[in-house]
Amino acid sequence: MIKSSLPPILHSDIGIDNIELRLLVAADLEYFNGHFPEQAVLPGVTQLDWAVRLGCQHFGYSEAVANLEVLKFQQLILPGQEVTLSISNNAAKAKLTFAYIDGENRYASGRIAFDSTPVNSKSATNNGDEASPC
């Protein structure tokens, strides 16, 4: 997995088994360079990296991704855009379901399966004060 710089989080709504993060996709991100010359687009691999890393940080998974399921990129995320990253946790199956949305617009979605259950959950154990396993 690549190690992208995480985007600024403008707002967060945190539940026990889900989080919603309002993200600013800054126009000056290095990931837009050359992807593509005609119209800069946020690469799918960066979107996936953000979902994995932010999901791991919140729900306590290691970065050992076992499988990606039903991964879909429906619309382009462009420079300067704001999107909401919604992540739901199914700890019993060691899976996160994510979606990038903005109102009725759906940009990308999928499920991330991990090799093991979470090591800890920030929302349930420490309110995000400890270091992330990711």
C-alpha positions as CSV (number, residue, x, y, z in Angstrom):
1,M,0.0,0.0,0.0
2,I,1.2,3.5,-0.8
3,K,1.7,6.0,2.0
4,S,-0.2,9.1,0.9
5,S,-0.3,12.3,2.9
6,L,-3.7,12.3,4.6
7,P,-6.0,15.2,3.6
8,P,-7.2,17.9,6.0
9,I,-10.3,16.8,8.0
10,L,-12.8,19.7,8.1
11,H,-15.4,17.9,10.2
12,S,-15.8,14.5,11.8
13,D,-18.9,12.6,13.0
14,I,-17.8,9.6,15.1
15,G,-19.9,6.7,16.2
16,I,-19.1,3.3,17.7
17,D,-19.2,1.4,14.4
18,N,-19.0,4.2,11.9
19,I,-17.2,7.5,11.1
20,E,-17.9,10.3,8.7
21,L,-15.0,12.6,7.8
22,R,-15.5,15.7,5.7
23,L,-12.2,16.0,3.7
24,L,-10.7,18.8,1.7
25,V,-9.0,17.5,-1.4
26,A,-6.5,20.3,-1.8
27,A,-5.7,21.4,-5.3
28,D,-2.0,21.4,-4.6
29,L,-1.7,17.7,-3.7
30,E,1.2,16.0,-5.4
31,Y,-1.0,13.1,-6.5
32,F,-2.6,15.4,-9.1
33,N,0.7,15.9,-10.9
34,G,0.5,14.1,-14.2
35,H,-2.8,12.3,-13.3
36,F,-4.0,13.5,-15.9
37,P,-2.5,16.3,-18.0
38,E,-5.9,17.3,-19.5
39,Q,-7.8,17.2,-16.1
40,A,-6.3,16.5,-12.7
41,V,-8.0,13.6,-11.0
42,L,-7.4,12.1,-7.5
43,P,-6.0,8.6,-8.2
44,G,-8.1,5.7,-7.0
45,V,-5.1,4.2,-5.2
46,T,-4.9,7.4,-3.1
47,Q,-8.6,7.2,-2.3
48,L,-8.1,3.6,-1.2
49,D,-5.0,4.5,0.9
50,W,-6.9,7.2,2.7
51,A,-9.8,4.9,3.5
52,V,-7.5,2.1,4.8
53,R,-5.3,4.4,6.9
54,L,-8.2,6.5,8.4
55,G,-10.2,3.3,9.0
56,C,-7.2,1.6,10.7
57,Q,-6.6,4.7,12.9
58,H,-10.1,4.8,14.1
59,F,-11.1,1.1,14.4
60,G,-7.7,-0.3,15.4
61,Y,-6.8,-2.6,12.5
62,S,-3.3,-3.2,11.4
63,E,-2.5,-2.4,7.8
64,A,-2.6,-6.1,6.8
65,V,-5.3,-5.9,4.1
66,A,-6.3,-9.4,3.1
67,N,-8.7,-8.5,0.3
68,L,-10.6,-5.7,-1.5
69,E,-14.2,-6.4,-2.3
70,V,-16.7,-4.6,-4.6
71,L,-14.3,-1.7,-5.2
72,K,-16.0,0.9,-7.4
73,F,-14.9,4.3,-8.7
74,Q,-18.1,6.0,-9.9
75,Q,-17.2,9.6,-10.4
76,L,-14.0,11.7,-10.5
77,I,-12.7,13.6,-7.5
78,L,-11.2,16.8,-8.7
79,P,-8.8,19.3,-7.2
80,G,-10.3,21.6,-4.5
81,Q,-13.3,19.4,-3.9
82,E,-14.8,18.6,-0.5
83,V,-16.1,15.0,0.0
84,T,-17.3,13.0,2.9
85,L,-15.5,9.7,3.6
86,S,-17.9,7.4,5.4
87,I,-16.5,4.2,7.0
88,S,-18.4,1.5,8.7
89,N,-16.8,-1.3,10.8
90,N,-17.9,-4.9,10.9
91,A,-15.5,-6.2,13.6
92,A,-17.0,-9.7,13.6
93,K,-15.9,-10.1,9.9
94,A,-12.8,-7.8,10.2
95,K,-14.2,-5.7,7.4
96,L,-14.5,-2.0,6.7
97,T,-17.0,-0.6,4.2
98,F,-16.2,2.8,2.8
99,A,-17.8,5.4,0.5
100,Y,-16.7,8.8,-0.8
101,I,-19.9,10.9,-1.1
102,D,-21.1,14.5,-1.4
103,G,-24.9,14.8,-1.1
104,E,-26.4,12.5,-3.7
105,N,-23.0,12.1,-5.5
106,R,-21.2,8.9,-4.9
107,Y,-17.5,8.9,-6.0
108,A,-16.0,5.6,-4.8
109,S,-16.9,2.7,-2.5
110,G,-15.8,-0.7,-1.5
111,R,-15.0,-3.1,1.3
112,I,-11.7,-3.8,2.9
113,A,-11.1,-7.2,4.5
114,F,-8.3,-7.5,7.1
115,D,-6.2,-10.5,8.2
116,S,-7.4,-10.2,11.8
117,T,-9.8,-8.4,14.0
118,P,-9.0,-5.0,15.4
119,V,-6.2,-4.7,17.9
120,N,-8.0,-1.9,19.6
121,S,-10.7,0.6,18.8
122,K,-10.1,4.3,19.4
123,S,-13.7,5.1,19.7
124,A,-14.3,2.4,22.4
125,T,-11.0,2.3,24.3
126,N,-9.1,5.6,24.2
127,N,-10.9,8.3,22.4
128,G,-8.1,8.6,19.9
129,D,-5.4,9.6,22.3
130,E,-3.0,6.7,21.7
131,A,-0.8,6.1,18.7
132,S,-2.3,4.3,15.8
133,P,-1.3,0.8,14.7
134,C,-1.4,2.0,11.1
